[in-house]
Amino acid sequence: MVSRRTALFGGLAFPLAAAEPDLDLFFQILSPNAKEARAARVALEAAWRDSYAILLIEAMRLVQREPARSRLIEIAGDLTHQKFGPDVRQWMRWAWSLPYAPHSRYAEFKGKLYSNIDPRMQAFFPPGAASEVRLDQVEWGGVPVNGIPPLVKPAMLAAKEAAYLEDSHVVFGIHHAGEAKAYPKRILAWHEMALDQVGGLDLTIVYCTLCGTVIPYRSFAGGRLHTFGTSGLLYQSSKLMFDAETQSLWSTAQGKPVVGALVGSGLELDFVPIVTTDWGRWRRKYPGTQVLSLETGHKRDYSEGAAYRDYFATDELMFDVARRDKRLRNKDEVLVIRLKGKRPLAVAAKFLARRPLHELEHEGVKLSIRTEGGANLVFSEGQQIPAHRAFWFGWYAQFPDTVLVR
């Protein structure tokens, strides 16, 4: 913004005591020109609010070169009076504890900053981008756009041809309109998304490995087919996908756009039932099933348990979340059931493992959950309804009003 008052430092003029500091100041702090960087700091001090600190923290996460990184840490500490030093996680937790009132051009800043990771990311944060989530809780997941490559119309095998699978191997199974397909965890974990058809439905099958969630969404919504990809970004440790048509970011947990042109459109993807089970049980129940081929066009270690082995082996998180609930361990699995107009319902997988048939009523709706060999099927009034597994921490972080049965 332009102010009638200016501060002069080293021959450079900057706005002073403006309603909010000029966005360029946050980049000029990183300048290798020491005078320019100091002048930018003076101007920031004149118009400072702690809610602006997130811009410095965002840069702190990505900028590794010196002296720019040390300068960011010093300025953030001086202006906020916080003593977190280089501990970015502590900085983020502190920022999340503040009321959300960021710089009005925060999305634009984020787009410019993230364009240094991948120029395509800038399109996700156009100037004035609408958002349904806190943008400070959207963070880089460590890969570029489609750096975790989706499987597009992947090659399939008949069950008898899938010699690479053992009966104990975990698969995600979908059965619709007489067609059955299985997506082994050992393959899908490396790709986190498959664009496929099952029973005549175009599906976007999203696997968020970090939050343990596999959801098959119908790709057709709002009168058109959407083509989804992996943004390389996370929200509350949950994968964000994007549509190629508008570059809007979509929550994989909610199936709706949360940043960009489609926010407020009312679009929400429908999802279909899926079960997590083992290959032996799935192929015996559906002997005509197809299953992913190892010939994906990509070179990965597709052996059982290879993908995310260290992450799945502990209860520790790779990315922080704003809230947690200690009624279950972080990565305890829950079966999530969403009914329109009702609070989400989560039932602990260990609870269901001891109850082959569990009946309950949730906010006036009678539900029946059948558990067979680890596969959970949910019925209401005799009809199967969609449900999926998730790690408790990831689900609770986004849906703290969830009713938990354990």
C-alpha distance (Angstrom), angle and dihedral (degrees) to the residues before:
residue distance angle dihedral
M1 . . .
V2 3.81 . .
S3 3.76 119.0 .
R4 3.79 128.8 -169.9
R5 3.80 88.3 -134.7
T6 3.78 119.4 70.0
A7 3.78 137.2 -174.0
L8 3.79 117.8 -139.4
F9 3.78 118.7 -149.1
G10 3.77 125.3 161.7
G11 3.79 91.0 -12.9
L12 3.82 92.2 -56.0
A13 3.82 123.3 117.4
F14 3.81 122.1 -143.5
P15 3.82 133.3 173.7
L16 3.80 114.0 -92.1
A17 3.82 125.8 -151.3
A18 3.79 92.6 -10.7
A19 3.78 119.8 163.1
E20 3.77 85.9 -97.4
P21 3.80 131.9 -5.6
D22 3.79 121.1 -93.9
L23 3.79 110.7 -94.1
D24 3.78 91.9 -127.5
L25 3.81 90.4 66.1
F26 3.80 90.5 71.2
F27 3.79 89.7 57.2
Q28 3.81 94.7 40.9
I29 3.79 89.0 59.6
L30 3.81 85.3 68.7
S31 3.80 92.9 53.4
P32 3.81 117.5 126.9
N33 3.82 85.0 -138.7
A34 3.82 102.4 92.7
K35 3.84 94.5 -158.1
E36 3.78 92.1 52.2
A37 3.80 91.5 47.9
R38 3.83 92.7 49.8
A39 3.79 91.8 47.8
A40 3.80 90.1 52.1
R41 3.80 89.4 52.7
V42 3.82 91.9 52.4
A43 3.79 90.6 52.2
L44 3.82 92.2 48.1
E45 3.79 91.9 51.4
A46 3.81 90.1 54.8
A47 3.82 93.0 58.4
W48 3.79 101.3 26.0
R49 3.80 127.4 151.8
D50 3.79 122.6 167.5
S51 3.80 90.0 -123.9
Y52 3.83 87.3 69.9
A53 3.80 90.5 61.4
I54 3.79 91.6 86.4
L55 3.82 89.3 73.3
L56 3.80 89.9 58.0
I57 3.80 91.1 44.7
E58 3.81 92.1 49.9
A59 3.80 89.0 53.7
M60 3.80 90.3 44.6
R61 3.81 89.5 58.8
L62 3.79 94.1 54.0
V63 3.81 107.3 28.4
Q64 3.79 112.6 83.8
R65 3.79 102.1 161.5
E66 3.78 120.8 103.3
P67 2.96 141.2 -92.4
A68 3.83 88.0 16.0
R69 3.82 94.8 63.5
S70 3.81 94.6 48.8
R71 3.79 89.0 46.5
L72 3.83 91.0 54.2
I73 3.80 91.7 50.4
E74 3.80 92.3 47.9
I75 3.81 95.1 47.9
A76 3.81 93.4 45.1
G77 3.80 90.3 51.8
D78 3.81 94.5 46.0
L79 3.80 95.8 47.3
T80 3.82 97.8 42.4
H81 3.84 98.3 32.5
Q82 3.82 88.3 -132.1
K83 3.80 119.9 137.5
F84 3.80 103.8 -151.9
G85 3.80 95.9 122.8
P86 3.81 112.2 -170.4
D87 3.85 93.8 -17.2
V88 3.81 98.8 117.9
R89 3.81 93.4 -179.9
Q90 3.79 90.5 59.1
W91 3.79 90.1 47.7
M92 3.79 91.0 51.5
R93 3.80 93.9 48.4
W94 3.80 89.6 50.8
A95 3.83 91.5 48.9
W96 3.82 91.1 49.6
S97 3.81 89.9 52.7
L98 3.82 90.4 61.5
P99 3.80 123.7 85.1
Y100 3.79 107.0 -92.6
A101 3.81 105.9 -105.2
P102 3.80 106.4 134.5
H103 3.79 129.7 172.5
S104 3.82 109.1 -68.9
R105 3.82 89.4 -119.6
Y106 3.78 95.4 46.7
A107 3.82 93.0 120.1
E108 3.80 90.5 53.2
F109 3.81 90.6 49.0
K110 3.78 90.8 49.5
G111 3.80 91.4 50.4
K112 3.81 92.9 50.9
L113 3.80 92.6 45.5
Y114 3.81 94.5 47.5
S115 3.80 91.5 46.4
N116 3.80 85.1 75.7
I117 3.81 87.2 65.6
D118 3.80 94.7 43.8
P119 3.84 124.6 -13.0
R120 3.82 88.8 -139.9
M121 3.81 90.8 66.3
Q122 3.78 91.6 69.6
A123 3.81 89.2 72.0
F124 3.82 89.4 63.1
F125 3.83 91.2 63.0
P126 3.81 108.9 41.3
P127 3.83 117.9 172.7
G128 3.79 109.4 -73.6
A129 3.80 93.1 10.7
A130 3.79 112.7 -179.2
S131 3.80 115.1 -124.7
E132 3.80 136.6 -172.1
V133 3.81 92.8 -168.7
R134 3.78 135.5 52.6
L135 3.78 105.2 -86.4
D136 3.80 90.3 -149.0
Q137 3.82 86.8 66.1
V138 3.80 91.5 56.1
E139 3.79 107.4 89.9
W140 3.76 141.7 167.5
G141 3.79 114.5 -88.9
G142 3.80 95.7 -155.0
V143 3.83 100.9 -96.9
P144 3.83 135.7 83.4
V145 3.81 123.9 -113.5
N146 3.82 107.5 -54.5
G147 3.80 87.4 -2.5
I148 3.79 83.3 139.8
P149 3.83 94.3 53.2
P150 3.81 118.1 -136.0
L151 3.79 118.3 -132.4
V152 3.81 107.7 -117.0
K153 3.81 115.3 -158.8
P154 3.80 88.6 -25.6
A155 3.79 123.8 -151.3
M156 3.80 113.9 -95.8
L157 3.78 135.9 -157.1
A158 3.78 132.6 -153.9
A159 3.81 112.4 -109.4
K160 3.82 93.1 -106.9
E161 3.82 90.4 54.0
A162 3.82 95.3 53.8
A163 3.80 96.0 93.5
Y164 3.80 90.9 153.5
L165 3.81 92.1 69.5
E166 3.79 126.3 82.6
D167 3.78 121.7 -155.5
S168 3.82 91.8 -110.9
H169 3.81 95.1 55.8
V170 3.80 116.4 113.5
V171 3.79 118.1 -112.8
F172 3.78 135.4 177.1
G173 3.76 108.3 -134.5
I174 3.81 131.0 -157.8
H175 3.80 124.5 -174.8
H176 3.79 119.5 -177.1
A177 3.80 134.2 157.4
G178 3.79 92.5 -9.7
E179 3.81 96.3 -49.4
A180 3.80 123.5 109.7
K181 3.79 127.6 -165.6
A182 3.80 131.1 176.7
Y183 3.80 125.6 -153.2
P184 3.82 110.4 -163.8
K185 3.78 113.8 -137.9
R186 3.81 89.5 -135.3
I187 3.83 89.4 65.9
L188 3.79 103.6 30.4
A189 3.81 92.5 51.1
W190 3.82 88.9 67.3
H191 3.81 93.3 51.1
E192 3.82 104.8 29.5
M193 3.80 91.5 -159.5
A194 3.80 137.8 56.0
L195 3.80 124.2 -172.8
D196 3.78 104.0 -155.6
Q197 3.80 146.6 134.3
V198 3.80 125.0 -112.1
G199 3.78 121.3 178.6
G200 3.79 91.3 -12.9
L201 3.79 94.0 -52.5
D202 3.80 121.6 122.6
L203 3.80 104.1 -133.3
T204 3.78 137.4 -170.7
I205 3.79 103.8 -155.7
V206 3.79 107.8 -162.3
Y207 3.78 123.4 -165.9
C208 3.79 114.5 -172.0
T209 3.79 99.9 -166.1
L210 3.81 93.0 -172.5
C211 3.80 93.8 57.0
G212 3.81 96.9 31.0
T213 3.80 95.2 -122.3
V214 3.80 128.5 141.3
I215 3.80 115.3 -176.6
P216 3.82 126.6 169.3
Y217 3.81 108.4 -150.2
R218 3.78 126.3 -168.7
S219 3.80 104.7 -114.3
F220 3.81 93.4 -148.9
A221 3.81 114.0 86.3
G222 3.78 137.1 141.6
G223 3.79 92.3 19.3
R224 3.81 96.9 -56.0
L225 3.76 144.9 73.5
H226 3.81 114.0 -104.5
T227 3.79 121.8 -149.6
F228 3.77 110.5 -147.8
G229 3.77 132.9 -161.0
T230 3.80 139.9 173.6
S231 3.81 112.7 -87.1
G232 3.80 96.3 -162.9
L233 3.82 87.5 -125.2
L234 3.79 133.8 109.5
Y235 3.77 135.9 -154.4
Q236 3.80 114.5 -156.6
S237 3.83 88.6 -17.1
S238 3.81 89.8 -54.7
K239 3.79 123.4 121.4
L240 3.80 118.3 -102.8
M241 3.78 116.9 -152.1
F242 3.80 126.7 -167.2
D243 3.76 135.1 -147.7
A244 3.79 116.2 -123.8
E245 3.80 91.9 -141.9
T246 3.84 98.9 63.1
Q247 3.84 104.4 5.0
S248 3.82 89.1 -124.8
L249 3.80 117.0 155.5
W250 3.81 115.7 -122.3
S251 3.79 129.9 -159.9
T252 3.79 109.4 -122.2
A253 3.80 89.7 -156.7
Q254 3.80 93.9 54.1
G255 3.80 102.5 27.0
K256 3.78 93.8 -133.6
P257 3.82 138.1 103.6
V258 3.79 113.8 -91.6
V259 3.83 103.7 171.2
G260 3.78 128.8 32.4
A261 3.78 142.7 15.8
L262 3.81 96.9 -21.0
V263 3.81 96.2 53.8
G264 3.80 107.6 119.3
S265 3.81 92.8 19.4
G266 3.79 92.6 113.5
L267 3.80 90.6 -126.0
E268 3.78 115.4 150.2
L269 3.78 125.9 166.6
D270 3.80 119.6 -125.2
F271 3.78 115.9 -132.4
V272 3.76 131.8 -151.1
P273 3.82 131.0 -142.3
I274 3.79 119.6 -79.7
V275 3.79 132.2 176.5
T276 3.78 132.4 -153.2
T277 3.80 109.3 -142.6
D278 3.80 141.4 128.2
W279 3.77 125.8 -77.2
G280 3.80 94.6 -115.2
R281 3.79 94.9 57.1
W282 3.80 93.2 41.6
R283 3.81 96.5 51.8
R284 3.81 92.0 45.0
K285 3.79 91.0 52.6
Y286 3.81 92.8 42.8
P287 3.83 107.7 26.4
G288 3.82 90.0 172.2
T289 3.80 92.5 56.9
Q290 3.77 123.5 131.2
V291 3.78 121.2 -140.9
L292 3.80 135.5 -164.2
S293 3.77 116.4 -84.0
L294 3.79 121.0 -131.5
E295 3.80 86.3 -126.9
T296 3.80 95.3 91.4
G297 3.79 98.2 144.1
H298 3.81 89.6 -111.2
K299 3.80 132.8 92.9
R300 3.80 111.1 -125.4
D301 3.78 137.8 139.5
Y302 3.79 96.5 -102.5
S303 3.80 95.0 177.6
E304 3.79 116.5 130.3
G305 3.80 112.2 -80.2
A306 3.82 96.1 3.6
A307 3.81 96.9 114.8
Y308 3.82 114.2 80.2
R309 3.80 90.4 -10.8
D310 3.82 95.1 155.5
Y311 3.81 93.5 43.8
F312 3.80 94.4 51.5
A313 3.82 91.1 45.5
T314 3.82 95.2 67.1
D315 3.78 139.7 40.4
E316 3.81 91.5 -124.2
L317 3.81 121.6 113.9
M318 3.78 126.4 -127.0
F319 3.83 92.7 -153.5
D320 3.78 126.7 28.6
V321 3.80 126.3 -116.1
A322 3.79 129.8 -151.9
R323 3.81 96.1 -122.0
R324 3.79 138.6 19.9
D325 3.79 136.0 -172.1
K326 3.81 121.0 -145.3
R327 3.80 98.3 -157.7
L328 3.82 85.4 96.9
R329 3.78 133.6 19.7
N330 3.79 115.8 -93.6
K331 3.79 96.0 -102.5
D332 3.78 99.7 32.8
E333 3.79 106.0 130.3
V334 3.78 122.0 -118.5
L335 3.77 131.5 -174.5
V336 3.79 107.4 -124.8
I337 3.79 122.1 -150.8
R338 3.80 121.4 -174.2
L339 3.78 121.6 -167.0
K340 3.79 121.0 -177.6
G341 3.78 112.3 -101.6
K342 3.82 92.6 10.2
R343 3.76 133.7 98.2
P344 3.81 113.3 -99.0
L345 3.79 115.7 -94.1
A346 3.81 123.4 -144.8
V347 3.80 122.9 -171.9
A348 3.79 118.8 -168.5
A349 3.81 112.0 -113.4
K350 3.83 90.5 -137.9
F351 3.82 89.1 55.0
L352 3.81 90.6 53.1
A353 3.81 93.4 44.8
R354 3.82 87.7 67.5
R355 3.82 93.2 46.7
P356 3.83 116.8 57.0
L357 3.80 87.8 -173.8
H358 3.77 121.5 28.9
E359 3.77 123.3 174.8
L360 3.77 124.8 -170.0
E361 3.77 143.0 151.8
H362 3.79 120.2 -120.9
E363 3.80 117.8 -167.7
G364 3.79 92.1 -32.0
V365 3.82 97.1 -40.6
K366 3.81 119.6 111.3
L367 3.78 113.7 -138.3
S368 3.79 133.8 -172.3
I369 3.82 119.6 -161.8
R370 3.79 119.2 -164.9
T371 3.78 118.4 -166.8
E372 3.80 119.9 -163.7
G373 3.78 120.6 170.7
G374 3.77 92.9 -25.5
A375 3.81 94.0 -46.7
N376 3.81 114.3 120.6
L377 3.80 120.0 -154.1
V378 3.80 119.2 -173.4
F379 3.79 124.0 -157.7
S380 3.78 134.4 -175.2
E381 3.80 120.4 -172.9
G382 3.80 89.1 -11.9
Q383 3.81 94.6 -54.6
Q384 3.79 123.6 111.5
I385 3.79 111.9 -121.0
P386 3.82 128.8 -164.0
A387 3.78 118.9 -90.2
H388 3.78 133.7 156.3
R389 3.79 143.0 -171.6
A390 3.81 124.1 -105.3
F391 3.78 140.0 168.1
W392 3.78 108.3 -99.8
F393 3.81 96.0 -127.2
G394 3.80 93.8 54.4
W395 3.75 95.0 46.8
Y396 3.79 95.8 44.8
A397 3.82 92.3 48.3
Q398 3.79 89.8 63.9
F399 3.80 100.8 29.0
P400 3.83 108.5 35.3
D401 3.81 90.8 162.7
T402 3.81 90.2 66.5
V403 3.82 115.5 131.8
L404 3.81 108.2 -128.4
V405 3.81 126.1 -152.0
R406 3.81 113.3 -170.0
